[in-house]
Amino acid sequence: MKTNLFVTIAVCVITALLTLGITQRSIKPIEAEPAFSTVMQTHTLRCGYFIYPPTIIKDPNTGKLSGTFYDAVEAAAARMNIKVQWTKEVSFATMIEELKLGRYDAVCSGAWQVTARAPFVEFVTPLYYSGVGAYVRKGKTRIHLVSDINTNATRIAILQGEMSEFIARQQFPDAQRVSIPSTADVAQLFLQLEQNKADVVFAEPYQAEQFMASRGAVFQNIAAQKPLRVLGNSILVGKGEFKLKSMLDTAFIESLQSGEIDAILKKYPSASTSFYPVASPYSLPQSVK
């Protein structure tokens, strides 16, 4: 009886161990950095992008893309011997969620480096910086200083999920917010200002200059001497995708130090004078100066 019991227990133990071994072999380990692995296996970087001149520009007739970040990403990819697939046009509100879902490997439009995004993404080396101004109707406003904005009488036009909303909520909580859907472009903010539906717009000089040139509007940047924010324009990759970030960092640092980014900015009107260049990380020795 004891012998039979022992044999039964032994068979059960062996069966359990065999089953466990098979199960363990059949379970594939979770890939820690799936985007990097996909890029290396396919030799393709899948880019999500939002239309935001001059970073990404879309020809309304042909659908062809261009822009500062389009050119920079394509040039960097060529040096890495990979191709770029401009996979999906996204909005500010959905770009991070779709990145987390793996629908593309990176957001390649040049998003601003802001704290609200930091828990969800890694920021690649910025290619240049933007100063965020505060624009009002020149000669037709009671707002003359940034300190005049934070009152209940002020209407701030904001784009949902974009930096203008973050600044309005954090820095000017007492002001009213005139909200524009995230699918709209920045020009819609300036339309609110032009049509007196808002009193102030937070935007970078390039966007303001382009709107004023196209519409003949006259706005004043009351934060010209001290921008509300100075933010890096950066590609986004998924949280923890350090290998992909490192690879892109290296490529873009080379682009910056070779003068390639300066040359790209000069291709687009006003871009080279509207953005702040990345400072050189080195200085020439005295003997060369």
Helices and strands as residue ranges (DSSP letters): H 2-26, H 34-42, E 44-49, E 57-58, E 65-66, H 68-79, E 83-89, H 95-100, E 106-112, G 115-117, E 121-123, E 128-137, G 146-148, E 155-159, H 163-171, E 176-180, H 187-194, E 200-203, H 205-215, E 219-221, E 229-238, H 242-257, H 260-266, H 271-274
